[in-house]
């Protein structure tokens, strides 16, 4: 597991408006505070990604996501909560408080309560959700090796949090929280 010193440094960098690379379920991710518009815009520039696509947010608990998204009624509510913490991302209806730079052109926001120990600990240290996007420039493969990540993106981010990736072979599935339909296979 990643040491406390690394987690503290990463959390400090994020709270100061920075961008951090960190391990997730399958690949390294890039993250920042979701309500920090400047950090999100910088993240978009690093990835060379249009804002219209929106982002995934991860959190240590659903309570951290509740101000930004609405859970549907049962039976979908129970189906969603049964997958968390875990490697399933759900596109849920965004609340008015959800910034446009997070949801892009959608009326939903993709969210996940992660079970990945390092990512979960980082969210807990920061005290809330994080933007979570794969650590890569758009149209390039996401990084799965720390050394290659440091070479390509290390100078562009404020901290690289070492740690093991999860056992997933692909980024998490994304499912529609209203219908259960798979939007991206995991």
C-alpha positions as CSV (number, residue, x, y, z in Angstrom):
1,X,0.0,0.0,0.0
2,X,1.1,3.6,-0.6
3,X,2.6,5.2,2.4
4,X,1.0,8.0,4.5
5,X,3.6,10.5,3.4
6,X,2.8,10.0,-0.3
7,X,-0.9,10.3,0.4
8,X,-0.4,13.4,2.4
9,X,1.7,15.0,-0.3
10,X,-0.8,14.1,-3.0
11,X,-3.8,15.4,-1.0
12,X,-1.9,18.6,-0.2
13,X,-1.2,19.1,-3.9
14,X,-4.8,18.6,-4.8
15,X,-6.1,20.9,-2.1
16,X,-3.7,23.6,-3.4
17,X,-5.3,23.4,-6.9
18,X,-3.0,20.8,-8.3
19,X,-3.3,17.8,-10.5
20,X,-2.1,14.4,-9.3
21,X,-1.5,11.1,-11.1
22,X,-2.6,8.1,-9.0
23,X,-3.4,4.3,-9.4
24,X,-6.9,3.1,-10.0
25,X,-8.6,-0.2,-10.6
26,X,-6.9,-0.8,-14.0
27,X,-4.8,2.2,-15.1
28,X,-3.2,5.3,-13.6
29,X,-5.6,8.2,-13.4
30,X,-5.3,12.0,-13.3
31,X,-7.3,13.9,-10.7
32,X,-8.1,17.2,-9.2
33,X,-10.8,18.9,-7.2
34,X,-14.0,18.8,-9.2
35,X,-15.1,22.3,-8.1
36,X,-11.7,23.9,-9.0
37,X,-12.4,25.2,-12.5
38,X,-8.8,26.2,-13.2
39,X,-7.5,22.8,-12.2
40,X,-10.1,21.0,-14.4
41,X,-9.2,23.3,-17.4
42,X,-5.5,22.5,-16.8
43,X,-6.3,18.8,-16.8
44,X,-8.2,19.2,-20.1
45,X,-5.2,20.9,-21.6
46,X,-2.8,18.1,-20.4
47,X,-5.1,15.5,-21.9
48,X,-5.9,17.5,-25.0
49,X,-9.5,16.6,-24.4
50,X,-12.6,18.7,-25.1
51,X,-14.6,19.8,-22.1
52,X,-17.8,18.6,-23.8
53,X,-17.0,14.9,-23.0
54,X,-17.4,15.4,-19.3
55,X,-15.6,13.6,-16.5
56,X,-15.9,10.7,-14.1
57,X,-15.8,11.5,-10.4
58,X,-14.6,9.0,-7.8
59,X,-15.2,9.1,-4.0
60,X,-14.7,7.1,-0.9
61,X,-18.5,7.2,-0.1
62,X,-21.7,8.1,-1.9
63,X,-22.3,10.8,0.6
64,X,-19.4,12.7,-1.0
65,X,-21.2,12.5,-4.4
66,X,-24.7,13.2,-3.2
67,X,-24.5,17.0,-3.6
68,X,-23.7,16.6,-7.3
69,X,-26.0,13.7,-8.4
70,X,-29.4,12.2,-7.8
71,X,-29.9,8.5,-7.2
72,X,-33.0,7.1,-9.0
73,X,-35.7,5.3,-7.2
74,X,-35.8,1.5,-6.7
75,X,-35.1,-0.9,-8.3
76,X,-32.2,1.0,-10.0
77,X,-31.2,2.7,-6.7
78,X,-30.6,-0.7,-5.1
79,X,-28.8,-2.0,-8.2
80,X,-26.4,1.0,-8.2
81,X,-25.7,0.8,-4.4
82,X,-25.0,-2.9,-4.6
83,X,-22.1,-2.3,-7.0
84,X,-20.3,0.2,-4.6
85,X,-17.7,0.4,-3.5
86,X,-16.5,-1.3,-6.6
87,X,-15.4,-1.0,-10.2
88,X,-18.7,0.2,-11.8
89,X,-19.2,3.9,-12.8
90,X,-22.8,5.1,-13.1
91,X,-24.0,8.1,-15.2
92,X,-26.5,9.6,-12.8
93,X,-28.7,12.7,-13.2
94,X,-26.7,15.8,-12.3
95,X,-27.9,18.2,-9.7
96,X,-27.9,22.0,-10.4
97,X,-24.8,22.3,-8.2
98,X,-22.8,20.1,-10.6
99,X,-20.5,22.4,-12.6
100,X,-20.9,22.3,-16.4
101,X,-17.2,21.6,-16.8
102,X,-17.7,18.3,-15.1
103,X,-20.7,17.0,-17.0
104,X,-19.9,18.5,-20.4
105,X,-22.9,18.6,-22.6
106,X,-24.7,15.9,-20.7
107,X,-27.4,16.2,-18.0
108,X,-25.7,13.3,-16.1
109,X,-22.5,13.0,-14.2
110,X,-20.5,9.8,-14.2
111,X,-19.6,8.8,-10.7
112,X,-18.1,5.8,-8.8
113,X,-17.5,4.9,-5.2
114,X,-14.1,3.3,-5.6
115,X,-12.9,0.2,-3.8
116,X,-9.3,0.7,-5.0
117,X,-7.4,1.1,-1.7
118,X,-5.1,4.0,-2.8
119,X,-7.7,5.9,-4.8
120,X,-10.2,5.5,-1.9
121,X,-7.6,6.7,0.7
122,X,-6.7,9.7,-1.5
123,X,-10.4,10.7,-1.7
124,X,-10.7,10.3,2.1
125,X,-7.5,12.4,2.6
126,X,-8.8,15.2,0.3
127,X,-12.2,15.0,2.1
128,X,-14.4,14.6,-1.0
129,X,-14.7,13.4,-4.6
130,X,-12.0,13.7,-7.2
131,X,-12.1,14.1,-11.0
132,X,-10.8,10.8,-12.3
133,X,-9.7,10.4,-15.9
134,X,-7.1,8.1,-17.4
135,X,-3.5,9.3,-17.3
136,X,-2.9,9.7,-21.0
137,X,-3.1,12.2,-23.7
138,X,-6.4,11.7,-25.6
139,X,-6.3,8.9,-28.2
140,X,-3.2,7.3,-26.6
141,X,-3.4,4.3,-24.4
142,X,-3.8,4.9,-20.7
143,X,-0.7,4.4,-18.6
144,X,-0.3,1.2,-16.6
145,X,3.4,1.6,-15.8
146,X,4.6,4.2,-13.4
147,X,7.9,4.9,-15.2
148,X,6.3,5.6,-18.5
149,X,3.7,7.8,-16.9
150,X,6.4,9.8,-15.2
151,X,8.3,10.2,-18.5
152,X,5.2,11.4,-20.5
153,X,3.2,13.3,-17.9
154,X,5.4,13.7,-14.8
155,X,6.5,17.3,-15.6
156,X,2.9,18.3,-16.3
157,X,1.3,17.2,-13.0
158,X,2.0,18.4,-9.5
159,X,2.5,15.0,-7.9
160,X,2.7,11.3,-9.0
161,X,1.3,9.0,-6.3
162,X,2.9,5.6,-6.5
163,X,1.0,2.5,-5.8
164,X,-0.3,-0.8,-7.2
165,X,-3.0,-0.8,-9.9
166,X,-6.1,-2.9,-9.2
167,X,-6.6,-6.2,-10.9
168,X,-9.0,-5.0,-13.6
169,X,-7.7,-5.4,-17.2
170,X,-9.7,-2.4,-18.5
171,X,-11.0,0.9,-17.2
172,X,-14.3,0.5,-15.3
173,X,-17.6,0.0,-17.0
174,X,-19.9,3.0,-17.3
175,X,-23.7,2.3,-17.0
176,X,-26.7,4.5,-17.3
177,X,-28.2,5.0,-13.8
178,X,-31.7,5.4,-15.3
179,X,-31.8,2.3,-17.5
180,X,-28.9,0.1,-16.4
181,X,-27.7,0.1,-20.0
182,X,-23.9,-0.3,-20.5
183,X,-22.5,2.9,-22.0
184,X,-18.8,1.7,-21.9
185,X,-17.8,-1.9,-21.3
186,X,-15.3,-2.6,-18.5
